[in-house]
Amino acid sequence: MAVDSKYKWAMVVDIDRCTGCQACVVACQAENNIPVNTEEHFLRRRSIEWIRIERYWEGEYPNIKARFIPILCQQCGNAPCEPVCPVYATHHSDEGLNIQVYPRCVGVRYCANNCPYQVRFFNWFEPAFDKSLWNQLNPDVTIRVRGIIEKCMFCVHRIRRAQRVAKREGRLLRDGEVMPACVQTCPTGALVFGDIKDPESKVARLSQNPRGYKLLKELGADPNIVYLKKVDSYHG
């Protein structure tokens, strides 16, 4: 159950600002104790990354341009992954988060098969970290065991910590007070996170931008992530 239903968390991704640097990918990997992807994992198609940068080419040589788009769990309001889980390991919170309960997951992978965005990952191997990386591990995030599904949850541990602090101080969270690792690390500010219920928040204002769109909107999944189109390709 969510700690506080006063909030609804959402993200805006400005494609016009994204340079494809993958700083968000590295930050997510470190923040959430994601196992190191070795060459063997990649060759066997068993690598794990909760956020990925997809690259597309536009135009013809020599006038060709690279386009980048970060893809992560869309935190769908009508998530197709939720009704197919036989043990209710994935469910929707009243704060707009698609929660994955790791101890409950039995690894049937129905949720991954039913996700149109392909952002859920099955943990094929028992996680192992070199001794040199032990001090890097985040004590706020559990290390998932082999045989379960894992994914992005907007760094929910950061949200909960900030909510506890705000509760002790008898106030609501301030806009920008909570930042997932990917948002905090993005050098161009392409990722914006916040409470979309607050009309004065940056994420609420950006979500109304005429450049805004949602991935695969026609499927009716109702994502809580809004993308902003490239400026040079917008004709609206």
N, C-alpha and C positions, 0 to 999 in steps of 0.2 A: 504493500500500500504506500502511496506517495506521502511524503512528510507534509506537504502543503499544496492545496489545490488552487491557490491564488495565482499560480503561474502556468503558462503554457510555453514551453521552450521551442524555439525555432531557429533556423539558420538561413542566411542569405549568402549566396555565392556569386560574386561578380566575375563573370567570365572575362570581361574586358580587362580586369586587373591581374588575372592569373597568368603567370609566366611559365608554369610547368616546372618549377624548381624542385618540387617534391619535398620541401622543408616540412610540410604538414604530415607527409607520410612518415618521415623519420621521427618527428615529434610524437606522433601517435604510437609508433613502435616502442619508443622509450618510455612514454608515460604509462602505457597499459601492459607492460611486461609481455609483449608479443614475442614469441620465439624467434630467434635469429634464422633468417632464410638463407640456407646454404645453397650452393650450386646444385647439389643433389635434389633438394626440395623443388627447385625451379624446374629441373629436367624431368622430374616425376609429376610436375603440376600439383605439388602439395604445399606451395608457399602460402603464407598468411599475411595479409595486410588489410586492416580495417578501413582504410581509405586508399584509393588508387587514383592516379592521374591518367586519364585516357587522352591519347593524342590523335588528332585527325589532320589531314592535309587538305587544303583548299586552294583551288586554282591549278594552273598548268605551269610547268617549268618554262622559263626561269621565274615567272611571277607566281611563286607558290608560297603559301603561308601555313605555318603550323598553328593549330588550334588546340587548346588544352581545356579539359573539364574534370574537376575533382568529383569522384563518385564515392559516396559513403552511405551508410544506412539512412534511408529517407525518413525514418521515424513516422511511418504512415499512420494516418488516423483511421484508415480502414485497411489495416495491414493483411495481405493475403497469407503471410507466414503464421499468423496467430491461430486461425481456426483449425489448421491441419495438425497442430502439435498434440500428440496423444496424452502428454503428461502436463500440459499447460505450463511448459517451461518458458514460453514466450507470451507476453501479455502486454496490454497497453495501459499505461498509467494515466491518471487524470491530469498530469502535467504535460501530456503530449509526447511522452517517451515510450518507445517500444523496448520493453525491458526483457533481458534474457537472464533467467535464473539458472546459473551454471550448475549448482548441485542437483537440480531437478532434471536436467537434460540427460536423455539416454542415447542421444546420437543417432536417431533414426533418419535424420536429414530431410524430413518432409518439408520443414520450413525453408531450407535452402533450395529445394526443388521448386517451391511455390513462390519464391521471391523473384520478381521480374528484373530487379536491379543487380542480382548476383553479388550481394554484399555480405553474405554469411559464409563463414569458413569452418570446415570440419577440421578438428585438431587430430591429425593423423599420427603424430608422434608424441611420446612423452617429452615435455619441454626440458631442455638442458641448456644451461648457461655456463660459459667458461668462468673460472674463478675471477678473472679480471673484470667481469661484468657484474659480480655480485653486489658491489656497492652502488651500482646504477639502478638496481631493481626498485620499483616504487612500492613501499610498504602499505600504501593505501589500496593497492589493487592485487587481488589474488592471482596466483599463477594457475591457469586452467590445466586440468589433467587431460590425458589422451582420451579421445573418443567422444568429445562433445562439440557442439556448435558454439562459436563465439563471434562477436561483432561489435560495432560501435554503439555506444549508448550516450553520446554527447558528454563523455567524461563525467558520469553521474556522481562519482565520488567527490569531484570538485563542487558540484551543485549542492550535494548534501552538506559538505563542510561549510560552505558559505551560508546555507540556510540555518545551520545551527548557530553560527556566529550572529546572524541577523536576529534570530529568535532571542538569544541572550541579551541583545541590545535593545529589544523591543521595537523592531522596525522591519520594514520590507526590504528586500534586496534592491540595491541600486542598479541602474542600467550600466552594463559593462563590468559589474563586480564579479561575475562568473564568466570564465573563458575556458572552453575546452583547449586541450594542448595544441590542436591544429590551428585554432583561431589565434591563440597567443603567439604562435611561431610565424605565421604568414608574413613575409616581409613587405608585401604590397597591400595588405589589408583587404584581400579578396574575400575573406571569410568574416562574416559578422554574425554574432550569436546573442540571443537575449530573449526576453519575455515578450512574446507577440501580443499578449493581453494588454500590455501597457502601451497605449496609443502614442506616448511620447518617446518610447524606446527607439533606438536606431534601427533595430531589426524590423519593427512594425512599420516605420516610415519607408524603409527600403523595399519592404515586401509589396508596397503599393506602387512601386515604380513601373511605368509603362513598359519597360524592358523585361519585366518579370515573367517567368513561366515555370512550370513544374514538369519534371521528367515523366514521360508516359502518362500524362494526365488523363488520357482517354480510358485508362484501365480502371479508374475510379478508386485508386488506393489512397488518395488524399494525403500526399506527402507534406511534411512540415519543413521541407527545405525548398526555398525559392531560388531559382537561378536567374541572373540578369544577363541578357544577350550582349554579344559584342556590339560596340557602338557602330563600327563601320559596316555591320551587316544588318542594322536595324532600320526599317523603313516605315515604322508605325506612326 
